[in-house]
Amino acid sequence: MADAANKYPENITGKYYVDNQCIDCDLCRETAPDNFKRNDDGGYSVVYHQPVNPDQEARCKEAMEGCPVEAIGNNG
């Protein structure tokens, strides 16, 4: 399970975040490309835009549930 204490500082403020368990599998970026992007320097994903509508919220939730290492958290 993702831990807010270990989230990457590049995550934009809000309820969704990615922590240091990320293995750069690309699942979240494919599932919710409007919300997740790759940090090319570190080789991991971060949340760059919090969901602003029901579709984005559903995609972020799907990405969180599908993450193979549970690196996506939700503090909402």
PQR file with spaces between the fields and no chain letter, atoms N, CA, C, O and H, PARSE charges and radii, in Angstrom:
ATOM       1  N    MET     1       0.833   -1.182    0.000 -0.4000 1.5000
ATOM       2  CA   MET     1       0.000    0.000    0.000 -0.0000 2.0000
ATOM       3  C    MET     1       0.878    1.247    0.000  0.5500 1.7000
ATOM       4  O    MET     1       1.880    1.307    0.712 -0.5500 1.4000
ATOM       5  N    ALA     2       0.500    2.235   -0.797 -0.4000 1.5000
ATOM       6  CA   ALA     2       1.272    3.468   -0.900 -0.0000 2.0000
ATOM       7  C    ALA     2       1.323    4.183    0.451  0.5500 1.7000
ATOM       8  O    ALA     2       0.383    4.121    1.243 -0.5500 1.4000
ATOM       9  H    ALA     2      -0.314    2.187   -1.375  0.4000 1.0000
ATOM      10  N    ASP     3       2.439    4.859    0.689 -0.4000 1.5000
ATOM      11  CA   ASP     3       2.658    5.553    1.951 -0.0000 2.0000
ATOM      12  C    ASP     3       2.922    7.031    1.661  0.5500 1.7000
ATOM      13  O    ASP     3       3.888    7.368    0.977 -0.5500 1.4000
ATOM      14  H    ASP     3       3.203    4.910    0.046  0.4000 1.0000
ATOM      15  N    ALA     4       2.073    7.899    2.174 -0.4000 1.5000
ATOM      16  CA   ALA     4       2.219    9.340    1.931 -0.0000 2.0000
ATOM      17  C    ALA     4       3.570    9.860    2.420  0.5500 1.7000
ATOM      18  O    ALA     4       4.076   10.849    1.891 -0.5500 1.4000
ATOM      19  H    ALA     4       1.288    7.625    2.730  0.4000 1.0000
ATOM      20  N    ALA     5       4.153    9.214    3.412 -0.4000 1.5000
ATOM      21  CA   ALA     5       5.459    9.652    3.916 -0.0000 2.0000
ATOM      22  C    ALA     5       6.569    9.415    2.896  0.5500 1.7000
ATOM      23  O    ALA     5       7.635   10.026    2.976 -0.5500 1.4000
ATOM      24  H    ALA     5       3.742    8.410    3.842  0.4000 1.0000
ATOM      25  N    ASN     6       6.311    8.515    1.927 -0.4000 1.5000
ATOM      26  CA   ASN     6       7.322    8.182    0.915 -0.0000 2.0000
ATOM      27  C    ASN     6       6.950    8.676   -0.476  0.5500 1.7000
ATOM      28  O    ASN     6       7.534    8.228   -1.463 -0.5500 1.4000
ATOM      29  H    ASN     6       5.445    8.019    1.862  0.4000 1.0000
ATOM      30  N    LYS     7       5.991    9.589   -0.573 -0.4000 1.5000
ATOM      31  CA   LYS     7       5.581   10.057   -1.903 -0.0000 2.0000
ATOM      32  C    LYS     7       6.660   10.956   -2.501  0.5500 1.7000
ATOM      33  O    LYS     7       7.389   11.655   -1.798 -0.5500 1.4000
ATOM      34  H    LYS     7       5.516    9.953    0.228  0.4000 1.0000
ATOM      35  N    TYR     8       6.727   10.906   -3.819 -0.4000 1.5000
ATOM      36  CA   TYR     8       7.699   11.734   -4.522 -0.0000 2.0000
ATOM      37  C    TYR     8       7.304   13.200   -4.426  0.5500 1.7000
ATOM      38  O    TYR     8       6.124   13.533   -4.536 -0.5500 1.4000
ATOM      39  H    TYR     8       6.134   10.338   -4.390  0.4000 1.0000
ATOM      40  N    PRO     9       8.279   14.077   -4.223 -0.5600 1.5000
ATOM      41  CA   PRO     9       7.971   15.503   -4.080  0.2800 2.0000
ATOM      42  C    PRO     9       7.429   16.143   -5.359  0.5500 1.7000
ATOM      43  O    PRO     9       6.837   17.222   -5.301 -0.5500 1.4000
ATOM      44  N    GLU    10       7.619   15.501   -6.505 -0.4000 1.5000
ATOM      45  CA   GLU    10       7.128   16.036   -7.771 -0.0000 2.0000
ATOM      46  C    GLU    10       5.609   15.900   -7.933  0.5500 1.7000
ATOM      47  O    GLU    10       5.024   16.532   -8.812 -0.5500 1.4000
ATOM      48  H    GLU    10       8.100   14.625   -6.552  0.4000 1.0000
ATOM      49  N    ASN    11       4.970   15.080   -7.094 -0.4000 1.5000
ATOM      50  CA   ASN    11       3.516   14.957   -7.149 -0.0000 2.0000
ATOM      51  C    ASN    11       2.881   16.310   -6.855  0.5500 1.7000
ATOM      52  O    ASN    11       3.297   17.015   -5.936 -0.5500 1.4000
ATOM      53  H    ASN    11       5.445   14.566   -6.380  0.4000 1.0000
ATOM      54  N    ILE    12       1.880   16.663   -7.634 -0.4000 1.5000
ATOM      55  CA   ILE    12       1.150   17.897   -7.367 -0.0000 2.0000
ATOM      56  C    ILE    12       0.288   17.673   -6.127  0.5500 1.7000
ATOM      57  O    ILE    12      -0.166   16.557   -5.876 -0.5500 1.4000
ATOM      58  H    ILE    12       1.542   16.090   -8.380  0.4000 1.0000
ATOM      59  N    THR    13       0.068   18.712   -5.369 -0.4000 1.5000
ATOM      60  CA   THR    13      -0.726   18.625   -4.154 -0.0000 2.0000
ATOM      61  C    THR    13      -2.150   18.159   -4.471  0.5500 1.7000
ATOM      62  O    THR    13      -2.776   18.613   -5.428 -0.5500 1.4000
ATOM      63  H    THR    13       0.437   19.619   -5.572  0.4000 1.0000
ATOM      64  N    GLY    14      -2.629   17.251   -3.650 -0.4000 1.5000
ATOM      65  CA   GLY    14      -3.976   16.719   -3.815 -0.0000 2.0000
ATOM      66  C    GLY    14      -4.073   15.319   -3.265  0.5500 1.7000
ATOM      67  O    GLY    14      -3.138   14.822   -2.638 -0.5500 1.4000
ATOM      68  H    GLY    14      -2.120   16.881   -2.872  0.4000 1.0000
ATOM      69  N    LYS    15      -5.207   14.679   -3.501 -0.4000 1.5000
ATOM      70  CA   LYS    15      -5.425   13.381   -2.863 -0.0000 2.0000
ATOM      71  C    LYS    15      -4.649   12.225   -3.488  0.5500 1.7000
ATOM      72  O    LYS    15      -4.280   11.294   -2.772 -0.5500 1.4000
ATOM      73  H    LYS    15      -5.967   15.082   -4.011  0.4000 1.0000
ATOM      74  N    TYR    16      -4.391   12.248   -4.786 -0.4000 1.5000
ATOM      75  CA   TYR    16      -3.636   11.158   -5.409 -0.0000 2.0000
ATOM      76  C    TYR    16      -2.140   11.479   -5.423  0.5500 1.7000
ATOM      77  O    TYR    16      -1.737   12.631   -5.580 -0.5500 1.4000
ATOM      78  H    TYR    16      -4.691   13.005   -5.368  0.4000 1.0000
ATOM      79  N    TYR    17      -1.337   10.443   -5.256 -0.4000 1.5000
ATOM      80  CA   TYR    17       0.120   10.590   -5.284 -0.0000 2.0000
ATOM      81  C    TYR    17       0.759    9.259   -5.635  0.5500 1.7000
ATOM      82  O    TYR    17       0.108    8.215   -5.582 -0.5500 1.4000
ATOM      83  H    TYR    17      -1.664    9.507   -5.128  0.4000 1.0000
ATOM      84  N    VAL    18       2.037    9.298   -5.994 -0.4000 1.5000
ATOM      85  CA   VAL    18       2.834    8.098   -6.260 -0.0000 2.0000
ATOM      86  C    VAL    18       3.988    8.103   -5.272  0.5500 1.7000
ATOM      87  O    VAL    18       4.631    9.131   -5.060 -0.5500 1.4000
ATOM      88  H    VAL    18       2.565   10.146   -6.037  0.4000 1.0000
ATOM      89  N    ASP    19       4.249    6.948   -4.671 -0.4000 1.5000
ATOM      90  CA   ASP    19       5.361    6.879   -3.720 -0.0000 2.0000
ATOM      91  C    ASP    19       6.554    6.138   -4.314  0.5500 1.7000
ATOM      92  O    ASP    19       6.541    5.742   -5.480 -0.5500 1.4000
ATOM      93  H    ASP    19       3.727    6.113   -4.843  0.4000 1.0000
ATOM      94  N    ASN    20       7.580    5.959   -3.495 -0.4000 1.5000
ATOM      95  CA   ASN    20       8.848    5.417   -3.979 -0.0000 2.0000
ATOM      96  C    ASN    20       8.842    3.921   -4.289  0.5500 1.7000
ATOM      97  O    ASN    20       9.901    3.354   -4.558 -0.5500 1.4000
ATOM      98  H    ASN    20       7.591    6.280   -2.548  0.4000 1.0000
ATOM      99  N    GLN    21       7.695    3.276   -4.259 -0.4000 1.5000
ATOM     100  CA   GLN    21       7.603    1.870   -4.669 -0.0000 2.0000
ATOM     101  C    GLN    21       7.438    1.727   -6.186  0.5500 1.7000
ATOM     102  O    GLN    21       7.517    0.618   -6.715 -0.5500 1.4000
ATOM     103  H    GLN    21       6.835    3.737   -4.040  0.4000 1.0000
ATOM     104  N    CYS    22       7.211    2.842   -6.887 -0.4000 1.5000
ATOM     105  CA   CYS    22       6.935    2.818   -8.331 -0.0000 2.0000
ATOM     106  C    CYS    22       8.062    2.115   -9.093  0.5500 1.7000
ATOM     107  O    CYS    22       9.243    2.377   -8.865 -0.5500 1.4000
ATOM     108  H    CYS    22       7.148    3.743   -6.458  0.4000 1.0000
ATOM     109  N    ILE    23       7.670    1.216  -10.003 -0.4000 1.5000
ATOM     110  CA   ILE    23       8.645    0.483  -10.817 -0.0000 2.0000
ATOM     111  C    ILE    23       8.620    0.926  -12.279  0.5500 1.7000
ATOM     112  O    ILE    23       9.190    0.259  -13.143 -0.5500 1.4000
ATOM     113  H    ILE    23       6.710    1.003  -10.188  0.4000 1.0000
ATOM     114  N    ASP    24       7.961    2.048  -12.555 -0.4000 1.5000
ATOM     115  CA   ASP    24       7.929    2.629  -13.897 -0.0000 2.0000
ATOM     116  C    ASP    24       7.330    1.674  -14.923  0.5500 1.7000
ATOM     117  O    ASP    24       7.849    1.544  -16.032 -0.5500 1.4000
ATOM     118  H    ASP    24       7.498    2.589  -11.853  0.4000 1.0000
ATOM     119  N    CYS    25       6.238    1.008  -14.556 -0.4000 1.5000
ATOM     120  CA   CYS    25       5.621    0.025  -15.452 -0.0000 2.0000
ATOM     121  C    CYS    25       4.755    0.674  -16.539  0.5500 1.7000
ATOM     122  O    CYS    25       4.439    0.028  -17.538 -0.5500 1.4000
ATOM     123  H    CYS    25       5.816    1.114  -13.655  0.4000 1.0000
ATOM     124  N    ASP    26       4.376    1.920  -16.359 -0.4000 1.5000
ATOM     125  CA   ASP    26       3.608    2.689  -17.332 -0.0000 2.0000
ATOM     126  C    ASP    26       2.102    2.461  -17.251  0.5500 1.7000
ATOM     127  O    ASP    26       1.363    3.090  -18.009 -0.5500 1.4000
ATOM     128  H    ASP    26       4.633    2.445  -15.547  0.4000 1.0000
ATOM     129  N    LEU    27       1.621    1.606  -16.382 -0.4000 1.5000
ATOM     130  CA   LEU    27       0.191    1.321  -16.308 -0.0000 2.0000
ATOM     131  C    LEU    27      -0.609    2.576  -15.979  0.5500 1.7000
ATOM     132  O    LEU    27      -1.624    2.831  -16.627 -0.5500 1.4000
ATOM     133  H    LEU    27       2.222    1.095  -15.767  0.4000 1.0000
ATOM     134  N    CYS    28      -0.193    3.356  -15.007 -0.4000 1.5000
ATOM     135  CA   CYS    28      -0.962    4.538  -14.619 -0.0000 2.0000
ATOM     136  C    CYS    28      -0.959    5.586  -15.725  0.5500 1.7000
ATOM     137  O    CYS    28      -1.965    6.261  -15.942 -0.5500 1.4000
ATOM     138  H    CYS    28       0.632    3.148  -14.481  0.4000 1.0000
ATOM     139  N    ARG    29       0.156    5.725  -16.421 -0.4000 1.5000
ATOM     140  CA   ARG    29       0.242    6.709  -17.509 -0.0000 2.0000
ATOM     141  C    ARG    29      -0.624    6.305  -18.692  0.5500 1.7000
ATOM     142  O    ARG    29      -1.152    7.165  -19.398 -0.5500 1.4000
ATOM     143  H    ARG    29       0.973    5.176  -16.245  0.4000 1.0000
ATOM     144  N    GLU    30      -0.773    5.008  -18.914 -0.4000 1.5000
ATOM     145  CA   GLU    30      -1.652    4.534  -19.979 -0.0000 2.0000
ATOM     146  C    GLU    30      -3.120    4.641  -19.568  0.5500 1.7000
ATOM     147  O    GLU    30      -3.976    4.960  -20.394 -0.5500 1.4000
ATOM     148  H    GLU    30      -0.344    4.310  -18.341  0.4000 1.0000
ATOM     149  N    THR    31      -3.406    4.379  -18.316 -0.4000 1.5000
ATOM     150  CA   THR    31      -4.778    4.386  -17.818 -0.0000 2.0000
ATOM     151  C    THR    31      -5.311    5.808  -17.625  0.5500 1.7000
ATOM     152  O    THR    31      -6.459    6.095  -17.964 -0.5500 1.4000
ATOM     153  H    THR    31      -2.711    4.120  -17.646  0.4000 1.0000
ATOM     154  N    ALA    32      -4.486    6.683  -17.087 -0.4000 1.5000
ATOM     155  CA   ALA    32      -4.907    8.056  -16.788 -0.0000 2.0000
ATOM     156  C    ALA    32      -3.842    9.054  -17.256  0.5500 1.7000
ATOM     157  O    ALA    32      -3.195    9.701  -16.433 -0.5500 1.4000
ATOM     158  H    ALA    32      -3.553    6.450  -16.812  0.4000 1.0000
ATOM     159  N    PRO    33      -3.662    9.178  -18.570 -0.5600 1.5000
ATOM     160  CA   PRO    33      -2.600   10.048  -19.089  0.2800 2.0000
ATOM     161  C    PRO    33      -2.795   11.533  -18.787  0.5500 1.7000
ATOM     162  O    PRO    33      -1.839   12.305  -18.854 -0.5500 1.4000
ATOM     163  N    ASP    34      -4.016   11.938  -18.457 -0.4000 1.5000
ATOM     164  CA   ASP    34      -4.253   13.333  -18.101 -0.0000 2.0000
ATOM     165  C    ASP    34      -3.805   13.651  -16.678  0.5500 1.7000
ATOM     166  O    ASP    34      -3.777   14.814  -16.276 -0.5500 1.4000
ATOM     167  H    ASP    34      -4.792   11.311  -18.402  0.4000 1.0000
ATOM     168  N    ASN    35      -3.456   12.616  -15.920 -0.4000 1.5000
ATOM     169  CA   ASN    35      -3.133   12.810  -14.518 -0.0000 2.0000
ATOM     170  C    ASN    35      -1.743   12.338  -14.104  0.5500 1.7000
ATOM     171  O    ASN    35      -1.158   12.872  -13.162 -0.5500 1.4000
ATOM     172  H    ASN    35      -3.478   11.672  -16.246  0.4000 1.0000
ATOM     173  N    PHE    36      -1.219   11.348  -14.801 -0.4000 1.5000
ATOM     174  CA   PHE    36       0.097   10.806  -14.457 -0.0000 2.0000
ATOM     175  C    PHE    36       1.087   11.074  -15.580  0.5500 1.7000
ATOM     176  O    PHE    36       0.734   11.026  -16.758 -0.5500 1.4000
ATOM     177  H    PHE    36      -1.695   10.914  -15.567  0.4000 1.0000
ATOM     178  N    LYS    37       2.334   11.357  -15.201 -0.4000 1.5000
ATOM     179  CA   LYS    37       3.397   11.495  -16.186 -0.0000 2.0000
ATOM     180  C    LYS    37       4.665   10.880  -15.619  0.5500 1.7000
ATOM     181  O    LYS    37       4.763   10.605  -14.423 -0.5500 1.4000
ATOM     182  H    LYS    37       2.621   11.395  -14.244  0.4000 1.0000
ATOM     183  N    ARG    38       5.617   10.674  -16.488 -0.4000 1.5000
ATOM     184  CA   ARG    38       6.882   10.046  -16.102 -0.0000 2.0000
ATOM     185  C    ARG    38       7.898   11.105  -15.710  0.5500 1.7000
ATOM     186  O    ARG    38       8.034   12.129  -16.379 -0.5500 1.4000
ATOM     187  H    ARG    38       5.538   10.898  -17.459  0.4000 1.0000
ATOM     188  N    ASN    39       8.602   10.852  -14.633 -0.4000 1.5000
ATOM     189  CA   ASN    39       9.762   11.653  -14.283 -0.0000 2.0000
ATOM     190  C    ASN    39      10.932   10.972  -14.980  0.5500 1.7000
ATOM     191  O    ASN    39      11.410    9.930  -14.531 -0.5500 1.4000
ATOM     192  H    ASN    39       8.492   10.020  -14.089  0.4000 1.0000
ATOM     193  N    ASP    40      11.386   11.561  -16.070 -0.4000 1.5000
ATOM     194  CA   ASP    40      12.431   10.927  -16.883 -0.0000 2.0000
ATOM     195  C    ASP    40      13.762   10.822  -16.156  0.5500 1.7000
ATOM     196  O    ASP    40      14.517    9.878  -16.390 -0.5500 1.4000
ATOM     197  H    ASP    40      10.998   12.407  -16.435  0.4000 1.0000
ATOM     198  N    ASP    41      14.060   11.764  -15.287 -0.4000 1.5000
ATOM     199  CA   ASP    41      15.332   11.723  -14.558 -0.0000 2.0000
ATOM     200  C    ASP    41      15.368   10.573  -13.552  0.5500 1.7000
ATOM     201  O    ASP    41      16.392    9.911  -13.386 -0.5500 1.4000
ATOM     202  H    ASP    41      13.447   12.530  -15.097  0.4000 1.0000
ATOM     203  N    GLY    42      14.235   10.347  -12.883 -0.4000 1.5000
ATOM     204  CA   GLY    42      14.203    9.316  -11.847 -0.0000 2.0000
ATOM     205  C    GLY    42      13.670    7.977  -12.309  0.5500 1.7000
ATOM     206  O    GLY    42      13.902    6.962  -11.652 -0.5500 1.4000
ATOM     207  H    GLY    42      13.403   10.886  -13.018  0.4000 1.0000
ATOM     208  N    GLY    43      12.949    7.952  -13.444 -0.4000 1.5000
ATOM     209  CA   GLY    43      12.391    6.693  -13.930 -0.0000 2.0000
ATOM     210  C    GLY    43      11.215    6.206  -13.105  0.5500 1.7000
ATOM     211  O    GLY    43      11.161    5.037  -12.723 -0.5500 1.4000
ATOM     212  H    GLY    43      12.761    8.776  -13.978  0.4000 1.0000
ATOM     213  N    TYR    44      10.272    7.102  -12.829 -0.4000 1.5000
ATOM     214  CA   TYR    44       9.070    6.742  -12.085 -0.0000 2.0000
ATOM     215  C    TYR    44       7.947    7.686  -12.488  0.5500 1.7000
ATOM     216  O    TYR    44       8.184    8.704  -13.139 -0.5500 1.4000
ATOM     217  H    TYR    44      10.317    8.051  -13.139  0.4000 1.0000
ATOM     218  N    SER    45       6.738    7.346  -12.102 -0.4000 1.5000
ATOM     219  CA   SER    45       5.570    8.171  -12.405 -0.0000 2.0000
ATOM     220  C    SER    45       5.254    9.099  -11.248  0.5500 1.7000
ATOM     221  O    SER    45       5.591    8.824  -10.096 -0.5500 1.4000
ATOM     222  H    SER    45       6.546    6.519  -11.573  0.4000 1.0000
ATOM     223  N    VAL    46       4.592   10.217  -11.580 -0.4000 1.5000
ATOM     224  CA   VAL    46       4.091   11.145  -10.575 -0.0000 2.0000
ATOM     225  C    VAL    46       2.727   11.659  -11.037  0.5500 1.7000
ATOM     226  O    VAL    46       2.387   11.584  -12.217 -0.5500 1.4000
ATOM     227  H    VAL    46       4.318   10.441  -12.516  0.4000 1.0000
ATOM     228  N    VAL    47       1.966   12.174  -10.099 -0.4000 1.5000
ATOM     229  CA   VAL    47       0.704   12.827  -10.423 -0.0000 2.0000
ATOM     230  C    VAL    47       1.025   14.280  -10.744  0.5500 1.7000
ATOM     231  O    VAL    47       1.557   15.008   -9.906 -0.5500 1.4000
ATOM     232  H    VAL    47       2.242   12.235   -9.140  0.4000 1.0000
ATOM     233  N    TYR    48       0.695   14.697  -11.969 -0.4000 1.5000
ATOM     234  CA   TYR    48       0.966   16.084  -12.346 -0.0000 2.0000
ATOM     235  C    TYR    48      -0.314   16.905  -12.453  0.5500 1.7000
ATOM     236  O    TYR    48      -0.266   18.126  -12.601 -0.5500 1.4000
ATOM     237  H    TYR    48       0.263   14.106  -12.650  0.4000 1.0000
ATOM     238  N    HIS    49      -1.460   16.229  -12.378 -0.4000 1.5000
ATOM     239  CA   HIS    49      -2.743   16.919  -12.472 -0.0000 2.0000
ATOM     240  C    HIS    49      -3.771   16.077  -11.720  0.5500 1.7000
ATOM     241  O    HIS    49      -4.028   14.932  -12.090 -0.5500 1.4000
ATOM     242  H    HIS    49      -1.499   15.237  -12.258  0.4000 1.0000
ATOM     243  N    GLN    50      -4.351   16.633  -10.679 -0.4000 1.5000
ATOM     244  CA   GLN    50      -5.380   15.912   -9.926 -0.0000 2.0000
ATOM     245  C    GLN    50      -6.657   15.836  -10.764  0.5500 1.7000
ATOM     246  O    GLN    50      -6.907   16.725  -11.579 -0.5500 1.4000
ATOM     247  H    GLN    50      -4.143   17.564  -10.378  0.4000 1.0000
ATOM     248  N    PRO    51      -7.459   14.801  -10.580 -0.5600 1.5000
ATOM     249  CA   PRO    51      -8.684   14.665  -11.364  0.2800 2.0000
ATOM     250  C    PRO    51      -9.658   15.820  -11.098  0.5500 1.7000
ATOM     251  O    PRO    51      -9.828   16.262   -9.961 -0.5500 1.4000
ATOM     252  N    VAL    52     -10.288   16.291  -12.173 -0.4000 1.5000
ATOM     253  CA   VAL    52     -11.213   17.420  -12.058 -0.0000 2.0000
ATOM     254  C    VAL    52     -12.624   17.083  -12.547  0.5500 1.7000
ATOM     255  O    VAL    52     -13.512   17.935  -12.529 -0.5500 1.4000
ATOM     256  H    VAL    52     -10.149   15.932  -13.096  0.4000 1.0000
ATOM     257  N    ASN    53     -12.824   15.840  -12.982 -0.4000 1.5000
ATOM     258  CA   ASN    53     -14.155   15.433  -13.431 -0.0000 2.0000
ATOM     259  C    ASN    53     -14.331   13.938  -13.142  0.5500 1.7000
ATOM     260  O    ASN    53     -13.356   13.257  -12.825 -0.5500 1.4000
ATOM     261  H    ASN    53     -12.103   15.148  -12.998  0.4000 1.0000
ATOM     262  N    PRO    54     -15.543   13.428  -13.245 -0.5600 1.5000
ATOM     263  CA   PRO    54     -15.800   12.016  -12.917  0.2800 2.0000
ATOM     264  C    PRO    54     -14.983   11.028  -13.764  0.5500 1.7000
ATOM     265  O    PRO    54     -14.568    9.986  -13.256 -0.5500 1.4000
ATOM     266  N    ASP    55     -14.751   11.337  -15.030 -0.4000 1.5000
ATOM     267  CA   ASP    55     -13.974   10.437  -15.884 -0.0000 2.0000
ATOM     268  C    ASP    55     -12.529   10.340  -15.394  0.5500 1.7000
ATOM     269  O    ASP    55     -11.986    9.241  -15.280 -0.5500 1.4000
ATOM     270  H    ASP    55     -15.088   12.184  -15.442  0.4000 1.0000
ATOM     271  N    GLN    56     -11.916   11.463  -15.109 -0.4000 1.5000
ATOM     272  CA   GLN    56     -10.540   11.444  -14.604 -0.0000 2.0000
ATOM     273  C    GLN    56     -10.465   10.761  -13.244  0.5500 1.7000
ATOM     274  O    GLN    56      -9.517   10.026  -12.967 -0.5500 1.4000
ATOM     275  H    GLN    56     -12.357   12.356  -15.201  0.4000 1.0000
ATOM     276  N    GLU    57     -11.453   10.999  -12.403 -0.4000 1.5000
ATOM     277  CA   GLU    57     -11.493   10.348  -11.088 -0.0000 2.0000
ATOM     278  C    GLU    57     -11.561    8.831  -11.253  0.5500 1.7000
ATOM     279  O    GLU    57     -10.852    8.099  -10.561 -0.5500 1.4000
ATOM     280  H    GLU    57     -12.223   11.596  -12.628  0.4000 1.0000
ATOM     281  N    ALA    58     -12.399    8.363  -12.154 -0.4000 1.5000
ATOM     282  CA   ALA    58     -12.539    6.925  -12.393 -0.0000 2.0000
ATOM     283  C    ALA    58     -11.243    6.337  -12.933  0.5500 1.7000
ATOM     284  O    ALA    58     -10.852    5.236  -12.546 -0.5500 1.4000
ATOM     285  H    ALA    58     -12.975    8.958  -12.716  0.4000 1.0000
ATOM     286  N    ARG    59     -10.578    7.057  -13.820 -0.4000 1.5000
ATOM     287  CA   ARG    59      -9.313    6.561  -14.384 -0.0000 2.0000
ATOM     288  C    ARG    59      -8.204    6.523  -13.325  0.5500 1.7000
ATOM     289  O    ARG    59      -7.406    5.587  -13.298 -0.5500 1.4000
ATOM     290  H    ARG    59     -10.895    7.951  -14.135  0.4000 1.0000
ATOM     291  N    CYS    60      -8.156    7.526  -12.467 -0.4000 1.5000
ATOM     292  CA   CYS    60      -7.154    7.519  -11.395 -0.0000 2.0000
ATOM     293  C    CYS    60      -7.404    6.361  -10.431  0.5500 1.7000
ATOM     294  O    CYS    60      -6.467    5.697   -9.989 -0.5500 1.4000
ATOM     295  H    CYS    60      -8.805    8.286  -12.490  0.4000 1.0000
ATOM     296  N    LYS    61      -8.658    6.132  -10.114 -0.4000 1.5000
ATOM     297  CA   LYS    61      -9.005    5.015   -9.232 -0.0000 2.0000
ATOM     298  C    LYS    61      -8.628    3.689   -9.886  0.5500 1.7000
ATOM     299  O    LYS    61      -8.097    2.796   -9.226 -0.5500 1.4000
ATOM     300  H    LYS    61      -9.419    6.672  -10.473  0.4000 1.0000
ATOM     301  N    GLU    62      -8.903    3.561  -11.185 -0.4000 1.5000
ATOM     302  CA   GLU    62      -8.541    2.342  -11.914 -0.0000 2.0000
ATOM     303  C    GLU    62      -7.026    2.146  -11.916  0.5500 1.7000
ATOM     304  O    GLU    62      -6.548    1.026  -11.736 -0.5500 1.4000
ATOM     305  H    GLU    62      -9.334    4.286  -11.721  0.4000 1.0000
ATOM     306  N    ALA    63      -6.274    3.219  -12.117 -0.4000 1.5000
ATOM     307  CA   ALA    63      -4.806    3.134  -12.099 -0.0000 2.0000
ATOM     308  C    ALA    63      -4.319    2.712  -10.722  0.5500 1.7000
ATOM     309  O    ALA    63      -3.420    1.878  -10.611 -0.5500 1.4000
ATOM     310  H    ALA    63      -6.663    4.129  -12.263  0.4000 1.0000
ATOM     311  N    MET    64      -4.903    3.277   -9.676 -0.4000 1.5000
ATOM     312  CA   MET    64      -4.505    2.937   -8.313 -0.0000 2.0000
ATOM     313  C    MET    64      -4.780    1.464   -8.024  0.5500 1.7000
ATOM     314  O    MET    64      -3.933    0.763   -7.470 -0.5500 1.4000
ATOM     315  H    MET    64      -5.633    3.954   -9.766  0.4000 1.0000
ATOM     316  N    GLU    65      -5.961    1.006   -8.401 -0.4000 1.5000
ATOM     317  CA   GLU    65      -6.325   -0.392   -8.148 -0.0000 2.0000
ATOM     318  C    GLU    65      -5.509   -1.365   -8.988  0.5500 1.7000
ATOM     319  O    GLU    65      -5.282   -2.501   -8.572 -0.5500 1.4000
ATOM     320  H    GLU    65      -6.649    1.575   -8.851  0.4000 1.0000
ATOM     321  N    GLY    66      -5.063   -0.932  -10.172 -0.4000 1.5000
ATOM     322  CA   GLY    66      -4.301   -1.812  -11.058 -0.0000 2.0000
ATOM     323  C    GLY    66      -2.815   -1.777  -10.847  0.5500 1.7000
ATOM     324  O    GLY    66      -2.096   -2.612  -11.396 -0.5500 1.4000
ATOM     325  H    GLY    66      -5.247   -0.009  -10.510  0.4000 1.0000
ATOM     326  N    CYS    67      -2.329   -0.832  -10.063 -0.4000 1.5000
ATOM     327  CA   CYS    67      -0.881   -0.705   -9.862 -0.0000 2.0000
ATOM     328  C    CYS    67      -0.308   -2.001   -9.281  0.5500 1.7000
ATOM     329  O    CYS    67      -0.737   -2.432   -8.211 -0.5500 1.4000
ATOM     330  H    CYS    67      -2.913   -0.154   -9.617  0.4000 1.0000
ATOM     331  N    PRO    68       0.661   -2.635   -9.975 -0.5600 1.5000
ATOM     332  CA   PRO    68       1.156   -3.938   -9.521  0.2800 2.0000
ATOM     333  C    PRO    68       1.943   -3.899   -8.222  0.5500 1.7000
ATOM     334  O    PRO    68       2.106   -4.932   -7.573 -0.5500 1.4000
ATOM     335  N    VAL    69       2.439   -2.723   -7.827 -0.4000 1.5000
ATOM     336  CA   VAL    69       3.196   -2.629   -6.584 -0.0000 2.0000
ATOM     337  C    VAL    69       2.532   -1.704   -5.558  0.5500 1.7000
ATOM     338  O    VAL    69       3.135   -1.352   -4.545 -0.5500 1.4000
ATOM     339  H    VAL    69       2.306   -1.883   -8.354  0.4000 1.0000
ATOM     340  N    GLU    70       1.284   -1.318   -5.835 -0.4000 1.5000
ATOM     341  CA   GLU    70       0.507   -0.452   -4.927 -0.0000 2.0000
ATOM     342  C    GLU    70       1.256    0.832   -4.585  0.5500 1.7000
ATOM     343  O    GLU    70       1.309    1.231   -3.422 -0.5500 1.4000
ATOM     344  H    GLU    70       0.794   -1.605   -6.658  0.4000 1.0000
ATOM     345  N    ALA    71       1.835    1.479   -5.598 -0.4000 1.5000
ATOM     346  CA   ALA    71       2.596    2.708   -5.384 -0.0000 2.0000
ATOM     347  C    ALA    71       1.743    3.967   -5.485  0.5500 1.7000
ATOM     348  O    ALA    71       2.235    5.068   -5.238 -0.5500 1.4000
ATOM     349  H    ALA    71       1.792    1.154   -6.543  0.4000 1.0000
ATOM     350  N    ILE    72       0.473    3.816   -5.846 -0.4000 1.5000
ATOM     351  CA   ILE    72      -0.420    4.978   -5.953 -0.0000 2.0000
ATOM     352  C    ILE    72      -1.289    5.053   -4.718  0.5500 1.7000
ATOM     353  O    ILE    72      -1.926    4.078   -4.319 -0.5500 1.4000
ATOM     354  H    ILE    72       0.074    2.921   -6.047  0.4000 1.0000
ATOM     355  N    GLY    73      -1.300    6.231   -4.122 -0.4000 1.5000
ATOM     356  CA   GLY    73      -2.104    6.432   -2.928 -0.0000 2.0000
ATOM     357  C    GLY    73      -3.201    7.447   -3.154  0.5500 1.7000
ATOM     358  O    GLY    73      -3.174    8.218   -4.113 -0.5500 1.4000
ATOM     359  H    GLY    73      -0.782    7.023   -4.446  0.4000 1.0000
ATOM     360  N    ASN    74      -4.178    7.431   -2.241 -0.4000 1.5000
ATOM     361  CA   ASN    74      -5.313    8.339   -2.291 -0.0000 2.0000
ATOM     362  C    ASN    74      -5.600    8.788   -0.872  0.5500 1.7000
ATOM     363  O    ASN    74      -6.041    7.994   -0.041 -0.5500 1.4000
ATOM     364  H    ASN    74      -4.199    6.805   -1.462  0.4000 1.0000
ATOM     365  N    ASN    75      -5.353   10.053   -0.595 -0.4000 1.5000
ATOM     366  CA   ASN    75      -5.611   10.589    0.738 -0.0000 2.0000
ATOM     367  C    ASN    75      -6.960   11.287    0.810  0.5500 1.7000
ATOM     368  O    ASN    75      -7.185   12.122    1.687 -0.5500 1.4000
ATOM     369  H    ASN    75      -4.995   10.697   -1.271  0.4000 1.0000
ATOM     370  N    GLY    76      -7.864   10.947   -0.115 -0.4000 1.5000
ATOM     371  CA   GLY    76      -9.172   11.591   -0.156 -0.0000 2.0000
ATOM     372  C    GLY    76     -10.125   10.825    0.640  0.5500 1.7000
ATOM     373  O    GLY    76     -11.292   11.202    0.737 -0.5500 1.4000
ATOM     374  H    GLY    76      -7.682   10.269   -0.827  0.4000 1.0000
